[in-house]
Amino acid sequence: MFICVADSITMAMDKLQEEERAIIIKLSGPTPLNQYLLIHGITVGTVFRMNYSPNYSGLISITVGGKMISLRRHDYQTIDWTRI
Amino acid sequence: MSQTIGLIGKPNSGKSTLFNRLTGLNQKIGNYAGVTVESKSGNFGDQKIVDLPGLLSLRITSPEEKIAKKKILEFTEGKTPLIFVSNGMQLADHLILFSEIADLQTPMALVINFKDEMAKNQISVQQRELENRVGCPVLMINSRNGDGLDELRLVIEKNRFKVPHAICRSLYDEIDDEGIKNSYISKVEKSIDKNWDENQAEYLKRQKTVSSIVRSTVNYLSNSNYLTKTKKWDKVLLHPILGLFIFLAVMLVIFQAVFTFASYPMDLIDAGFGKASELAESYISIGWLSDLITNGIIPGIGGVLIFIPQIAILFFMLSVLEHTGYLSRISFISDGFLRKFGLSGKSIIPLMSSWACAIPAIMGARVIDDPKERMAVIMASPLMTCSARLPVYTILIAVMFPNPSGDFITMQGIALLSLYLIGVIATLAVAWYITKRTAIEGNELWTLELPVYRMPNWKNVFTTVYMKTKSFVVEAGKIIFLISILLWVLASFSPKSDDFIAEQYVAYQSQESSLDITKESFDLEYSYIGYMGKFIEPVIQPLGYDWKIGIALITSFAAREVFVGTLSTIYSIGSEEESSIIERLRSEVNRQTGRPTFTIAVSVSLLLFYVFAMQCMSTVAIVRKETGTWKYALIQFLFMLVLAYVFAFVAYQLLK
């Protein structure tokens, strides 16, 4: 599969706009967290879509594999991604 | 032949709805031994169906999932059939867990739920082809309306389960001198003993295989995104301003329902049992039997049944919120604030419900997935100011601040608000301590799935309400009833003879300085509880209390509001009217010191005692039921008692 990479900077997921899609390029968290994310289908190569990142809750909601999953800030900050 | 069948699946797969469909009201809800994880089993014909806790993967080891995994491994060992329930809208994701369980090689059936939503989104499954690919029966159902259930019933009744094809099991083949051995089950038992790369490789292989199965058996005829409607609703319900208003409005409705609406049926139950006591008293002529029935058994049963409206209403609201998908949004909205105290957004409803009553709140803590957080809420929520504290607070505040001014803000109002705030602060502090400083096992990692919005399934909602209410009446009710009878025995019998008490009463009345004390008050003084009050007097004296207050402290263990009734009896007020009690307490003089008994120092001390002390046998009983052990109920009772004593002591010593 050929992926068109628009930018490949490392920044927190909440910088993505709503409905923007991105691909995970690196997981830099501790192994238990990576394992936990893997179980939710979040790993290197996973494509996700940003749903919402409201400031009041410190959570973001993304769509992965047809599910809407919310992650806490200190967890999603360990995920490196790039827009597609 | 009777057999056990396990029901397993990921969260939000509709597993519990299917369980309710199959078993109806023929269920048993309890706890797995020593933990707060709920166990549910029920009968389907002569088969026993066990609803296992939802799990994400056999590789995850959260406490709840450990139990599910342990049960699955037990089932595998005994070749017990498993029904795997999957969400048809997320089939590729759910089949990854199916593949993990399939590799254990136990008989299974794959149930694809939400058939109706799949049809609406033009998703079709080639059922027979999928059966060939996975190797076990595949059934399409809609657990909410029962569509497709007949086929599943047939599979259960005729025992048509089949061992599915292994998917990644060969990765664990090991060759030794005796031949090929497979170590998959032992690796699953040990959980994560492999390195991250291997785990990821296995996951990716599963994902690849499952994707290939889904691609060849499931047709997506439309490009429509089934999340579109949900996202539109979320634009409103998770909006920074509008969403918060709706959240507050929903919380207000829940609070109002549990606090106010429930009060009408509760008053009816109270009045009904009061009337029953009166009738029993007038019809039963044998003194002790009449007393046992009117003051022991009837109030004991009433003390259990009175909680039903609050429990039923709270669980009705919780079920509706859960089934519609809004409960997860409430968690989403309130998570940021509660995280500071080690909790998540799921704690908000149980915590707020405990302003009405800790009993439904503690039962409501079952919506919290994390066992550590659930334990924190169970242990901390009785510190919130429940409605039973209000009669005690209003009387003591009125004793302290006699004449409310006509101002909008009065000292009485400020005092009451302060007590509520102390309750909230204490609750959050205890929750923080339990989540951050104790060794109770919890989920260190956290995600929240936002399910699609759906109309609630009313049958399922009412089944949940019925089962929760029944489990309270049957399990906690027994303990509450027994303690009620024990308190009645202690308050009704005396180590002294009736003649002795009568002589003492006559002798007291003949004294010139005697107060106008009723025989009933005298009986209470010479009862076992009276002696207990005197026995604990040296311990409670540093708090500013005498033995009379000691008696009220002991009797109000039945329920906090009993404090008022006991004071009314012991001070021979002859009425439970608030104004009469306040006047009497203000004029009460300590016989030893000659000074008023209810000074500011004593009143503040008592108020703080009631803020922190458990003083509610029903809460003790429900904590015992929900945690599955007396250990936590006793720890909670003791730590709240210590907190109460320390705060009351400090307050009295500073203010006296």
Interface residues (C-beta under 8 A of the other chain):
Chain A: T31 P32 L33 N34 Q35 Y36 L38 I39 H40 G41 T43 V44 N51 Y52 P54 N55 Y56 S57 G58 L59 S61 T63 G65 G66 K67 M68 I69 S70 L71 R72 D75
Chain B: L56 S57 R59 I60 M89 Q90 A92 D93 I96 I192 W196 N199 Q200 Y203 L204 Q207 Y226 L227 T230 K231 D234 L238 P240 G243 L244 F332 I333 S334 D335 G336 R339 G345 E444 L445 W446 T447 L448 E449 L450 P451
